[in-house]
């Protein structure tokens, strides 16, 4: 349709009328031919009747007498007429004379011959075949004349009709169509109504079209305004999103970032954004120190649809301070885009580090950086609770330095402090990471050994501690001191399952060592 | 048979003056023909047939063209005037198939012709009936 030339209304109308006229003429030709044929046949019959009347007496006599000569005269006379194809005169016994094609078909006419002397006696028949060809020819000629007249008539009517329709309707409609084609939707262009059509259907069409154009203009203007409002709003939202100081992102349940703002990108770095190349972005979980924890949070939010807030430690790059992000994770689901997690992140490293500093200060001895007594007691209690559940053993060593006070007196407090710091370092070196080293107060330390399972062998540890502590400690270039240690050991759960008693037992045994001559260890019994 | 004919002849004699319109068709008394219908007479006289119903040849005799009896005969037999009869024959004249009856104007000659020819047939009015002829039909 679109590739075709636009059709012209008038040519289509002319074609339609011509085609239907042709059909009508064809149909009419058949009917007219039939009618004129029958009319011709009727006329011929009537002519034949008259013709027969002129020879009726002679043929009756011929039939009566059986006179072939007279019959011949009559029949030849009849067949000399061009409307007669053939004739036949018969008596009741035989054919008297026949001429031409007197076939006794449906078209031939039979006339009874009555005796000239007795009206009740039939003496023969006169059979006449009309000239069918002639009838057909005249019928066809008559039909041709009628059809020709009809065609001329139709052509005249067609011409008048087409030019009338063209002038009255097609041209105005074409003009209107061209006008409408040039109208820009939303503009204030309107159609002009032709004067002579102001009050008819074309006039109504123009009026209605103009109303439609009016409402289209109105609607488009409204829509444009609305779109401007939406655009403004969108810009503002984008501004909020893009310039927010907190990182905002949508991530899927695999932790892959779908969309994020600039702050988010700055917080996490390009590794997790996946932009630039075609590789799938890395799961955001890997940016946190505790990968599984972040993963668990995602699954929890997905299952509960409740937002979760958490401070999470981020993998710091080499040589950089630990970073902490405060994360607010909530589920967003939308039929258009599907289900995602919304992540709002801001950097709380400063606060978190400060908090950790404070906590560390509360838990640690500022001089040796070991746990202080209060924190140590708490951790030991926790360790005992865990050991109770794990059915594992613990050992509590109470360590008191020997010959420490003279160092303070002889070399000053700074030297004493250096000794304490060195001892703390050596104690840490003697135990495993999970074991606790506590500054109990003054020159007293507690070492708490944990075991995941099975028995604990505290003897080698105690020996190792003694060996290390008794190594000389260099204060400065020309000062070197040597100290010793008295160690009392209490075991959980052999000696007690109460921290207080374990401490007491270890303490008692440590004093026992002190009394016995120092620099040794003793396990409670 | 003969008596009845005689009686009829007598009757005709009595009434001849007044009932002239009756015409008798007669043949030789020796003829085998004894009776003819009006149609058979018509066919013989109008040239349709040249024989009697029994197959023997028929030879019709006509009376004088202007005679009363002739006019009567054709009037009664086929309801035609002498002029029409003449026209009829003139149509057939040159075809050769049929010819009009031979005319014998003299009644005496006509009667003797009947007597002498067993094939002859003629029409007469009642006054001319005699023993030498046989009435085979009469028309009225």
Contacts between the chains, C-beta under 8 A, distances in Angstrom:
chain1	res1	chain2	res2	distance
A	58	B	91	6.5
A	61	B	88	6.7
A	61	B	91	5.9
A	61	B	92	6.9
A	64	B	46	7.1
A	64	B	48	5.7
A	65	B	46	7.4
A	65	B	47	5.4
A	65	B	48	5.4
A	65	B	92	6.3
A	65	B	97	6.1
A	65	B	98	4.9
A	66	B	48	7.0
A	66	B	97	6.9
A	67	B	92	6.1
A	67	B	95	5.0
A	67	B	97	4.0
A	67	B	98	6.3
A	68	B	95	7.8
A	68	B	97	6.6
A	69	B	94	7.5
A	69	B	95	3.4
A	69	B	96	6.4
A	69	B	97	6.0
A	70	B	91	6.7
A	70	B	92	6.5
A	70	B	95	5.0
A	70	B	97	7.3
A	73	B	95	7.8
A	116	B	46	7.7
A	116	B	78	7.6
A	116	B	88	7.0
A	117	B	42	5.1
A	117	B	46	5.9
A	117	B	77	7.6
A	117	B	78	3.9
A	117	B	79	7.9
A	117	B	80	7.5
A	118	B	39	6.7
A	118	B	42	7.0
A	118	B	78	7.8
A	121	B	39	7.9
